[in-house]
Amino acid sequence: MKVLLITAGSRGDVEPFLALARRLATEGHQAHVALPDNSGADTEGVVTISLGADFTRVIEQQGVSPVTAMRSLRTVVRPIMRAVFLGAVRAARETSPDVILYHPKVLSAPLAADVLGVPHIVAELVPAMTPTRAFPAAGTVPFSLGPLNRVTYAGATGARRMFAADLDAASRELGRPERPRQDSPASSNLVPVSPAVLERPDDWPVTTTLTGAWTGGGHAQDRPVDAELAQFLDGEVLYAGFGSMAASGATRRGRAVVEAARSQGLRALVVTGLGGLGVDEDLRGDDVLVREAVDHHAVLPRVVAAVHHGGVGTVHAALGAAAPSVIVPFIADQPFWGARLAAAGLGPSPIRASRLDIARLSRAIERIDRYRPATTEAAERMRAEDGTGTATRILERISDARR
């Protein structure tokens, strides 16, 4: 089976696809991953194709403000999405896959699949495409609307309208003079989320599968780290990192993290990422280590707790490591995951990034031990899952059905 996996976005959008590609390769399948440039993800051992788009550079330049994104829709957002759409259809023509699996941002993937006559499958990294009454689409409203939750899942239609001209360009790239009004339906929706984090809603169709997280390996504590980091982790450490969040106030948030950790007698491992955290020189000391990035699966099993933005990848990494999370959401689906963990008793109520301060974070860390039994149980459940294996079986079944 030859599979083309296409993703777009930052590191958290790329790593699950790479994990699945590695699993496919170990089972004798050909897997190509079309991905953005400079994501920061480890692509070793994976055959990749560049989409010719760099989301990291855009995030560093513009931050995470939705208002800024809308203001720059014509000059920044549309050009990068056009590159993704065109890069995706070129990758599809180049690889001639048996099946295409794609990130929801890659709106041109169904067009390419239709022209090639192959099935396409959506990788619903966060639950925002399959309507349900159980909860609103992740990234929309931060609270349940009850029976109206299903209404919040209409965003995909709006995105097609917003990028209509760019999708027309992708259609022409495929040799198709006119783009169809509506995409052909996906053969399946795969949701790479652990049931330990999100229970499958009863009203999801059978074509939507909660596979479990797509990770490239377990959460073993024996994964290597460098000597300086290993020595620092030999004690009680608080991890703090906000991934690809680039927003003003980084040093204010860094001060809150360091001082809150010190108030609880903890060391602070501060991971700056793309600019969500910063530590002034006057705060630094033997109990503070600042890094730009770390391997979550190597580090998180060694920490007391993790303060992070609530991206789904970090949520899975922390929970799989049995490290209770204090979620500090900025945008998009992050408030959704913060609310899910709090409701499940897996962590304290989230602290909005704009309200993060020493007092609030100290109180959350002070109460963290009450969540440790539940996170330990959830970690054990996650170790029994095989998300990439489940996804592989579905891809095989769909590919075999068209032969």
ABEGO torsion letter per residue (X at the ends): XBBBBBBBEBAAAAAAAAAAAAAAAAAGBBBBBBBBBGAGBBABGBBBBBAGBBAAAAAAAAEABAAAAAAAAAAAAAAAAAAAAAAAAAAAAAAGBABBBBBAABAAAAAAAAAAGBBBBBBBABBAABBBAABBBBGBBABBAEAAAAAAAAAAAAAAAAAAAAAAAAAAAAGBABBBABBBBBABBBBBBBAAABBBBAABBAABBBAEBBBAEBABAABBBBAAAAAAABEBBBBBBAEABBBBGAAAAAAAAAAAAAAAGBBBBBBAEAGABBBBAAABBAABBBBABBBAAAAAAABABBBBAGBAAAAAAAAAAGBBBBBBBABEAAAAAAAAAAAAGAEBBBBBAAABBAAAAAAAAAAAAAAAAAAAAAAAAAAABBAAAAAAAAAAAAAAAAX
